[in-house]
Structures are given as C-alpha cells and as structure tokens.
Amino acid sequence: MEIILEGKGELFQKPDIEGFRKFVKEKKNRGFFEKLMSEKEAVEKFVKDGDYIGFELYGTVRAPMSIVREIVRQGKKNLRVAGQGLMDVDFLLAADLVESLDITYVGYEVLGLSPVLRRACESGKVKVTEWSNAGITWRFKAASMGVPFIPVRSMLGSDTFNFSAAKVAICPFTGMKVCLLPALILDVGVIHVHKADVYGNAIIEGISGFAFEMARASKRLIISAEEIVPNEEIRKYPERVLIPYFLVDAVVHAPFGSHPGEMVYLYERDEEHLKEMLKKFETVEGTKEYLEEWIYSCKNHEEYLEKVGTKKLLKLMKEKIWR
C-alpha cells in the first residue's frame, strides 16, 4: 500500500494488536465471578502511572466522574489520555496528571471552552495530537476488530489530519485516497452505565456513544453503574447488554456517578456547579481551590455526594423527569 502523506502529530500509543491479543489471552481474567468493588479499590488495582487511559462519553453526558475523582485523589501520574470526553480529561489536566493527549474536543458547549485545557496546551506542558471525534472512535473500532488500522475518508484534506498521526494511502483496489487511522488500544477504559450486575454485564439506556468499541479496545475495563441489578434481570433481556462480563475487570456502584454531569433519563446536569467550577478554573489558584474542596477533601464518592447535598440531587432528578 503506497503512503503518500502523513500527519505531523506524534503517535502516543502504537497499535500493538498482537501484544493486545496476548495480554487478553494470558493476563486478563475473563471468568464469570463477582467484580464489585469501591472506586478506591478499582483505581488502586487497575490504573497505573504512565497508563494510556480513555473515558466514554462526550461532554457532560454519562461521564464516569466518580472514577475520575478517585484517579485524581490517588494522584496517578504521567497518564496518556484519549481526549474524547470533557470533564474527565479536564480534571486530570487540572490535577497535572497528564503527559500526552490524543484530543478531539474539550469544551463545555454553551459554557465555553476549557481554560484548564487551554493553559495545558498553550504552555506546551502537555503533548497534543489531534483527531476528529469519528476518527478516534474508529481507532477504537480497529482495535476491537483486531486490525492495526482502519481506512476511512474522514479527515482527508483538513488541518485535523495535518496535526494527527494518521496517514494517507492509495487504495490498492480502487486507486482512491484513503485515510489510515491506527488502532487505539487502551491500558484502561472507564465507562459509566445505567445498570450492571456484579459480574460486569452492563446496560446503557439511550445513546450508547462509543462504549461498544471502547470496551473491546481496553486491556483493563472499569465499569461504574448507577444501579447494581440481579443477574436474573440481565438474563431477562440479554440483547440489551452492550458490555458483557468477560470484558470487565471491575464493577463500581456509583449513584449520581456522572455529577456534575447528567445521566439520560435519570438526572439533569448541575449547571450551577459547572458555572462555579469553570469560574474557578479560570486561574491556577482557583483550580487548586476547586480540587481541594470537591476532590481532595472528600474521602470517597459517598462523601462527595453528601457535600453536594440530597436537596440538590433530588432537584436534578425532578428537572430531568419534568422535561
């Protein structure tokens, strides 16, 4: 296959497909056993300094924030991150835990761009390679398929391609130009879901994003769930299980686990909290104050929810139900 053009971005995670297959075969316990544990236990056991880590979904929707706060609390360092989320990436950047970032977009929609991301990137403190949202999702897809790259037409002729680590090749069948996206294998994937059983069978309500691909592109996978349900309930509707147990390493019960983000059908995002947070994030000192108040001073997710307050959480639930 003839390569005619290459993006100038650095490839932070090489597509070692055979190494991935070997890891799953020899080191991953895919058995049917109980995996329920706390955020603290899951992060201590499965997240290591220097790991390449990814979160799912976009923006403030279904964000695995209870796990993210625990990663910050434990101070995991030199992380390489798939920046396709928002608050998850922002919190790790705010805590100075990120070494490199495969970025698509980190912004708060109507609330503006992330000042934390801007400082990290403009200072050169964090190495950055750019991808489109579709591009990085298709990289997960390639890994989940067990192939080292996937050919697409997206990103061709764009500055996104120029600052990526993709390549343009001539298709050997048609002679047309195609963009080659390298498979993206995560050391750790983190996904927040609506329901899971203790074995890791997980159900997502509403938009599933790229959970299917990411779950199958992760060496180790942590699932946090709003509700832990009996295995019998899972077995009633097996077709709803997007993530089966044999992909999962840890299951964490995390009601309101996406706060201050939202969870479709369950609760609205906390606009008041987000605005106050972004105001703090405008300065380095304010960022430190936020982290101290809302992460370091809370021993765990339960203490965080106590700090948010039952009244606020119930209000967010009612707002979602009434809309």
Secondary structure, DSSP 8 states (H G I E B T S, - for coil): -EEEEE--S--SS---HHHHHHHHHHT---SS---B--HHHHHHHH--TT-EEEEESSTTBS--HHHHHHHHHHT--SEEEEE-SSHHHHHHHHTT-EEEEEES--B-GGG-B-HHHHHHHHTT-SEEEE--HHHHHHHHHHHHHT-SEEEESTTTTSHHHHTSS-EEEE-TTT--EEEEEE---EEEEEEEEEEE-TT--EE--S--TTHHHHHTTEEEEEEEEEEE--HHHHHH-GGGEEE-GGG-SEEEE-TTTTTTSBBTTTB---HHHHHHHHHHHTSHHHHHHHHIIIIIT-SSHHHHHHHH-HHHHHHHHHHHHH-
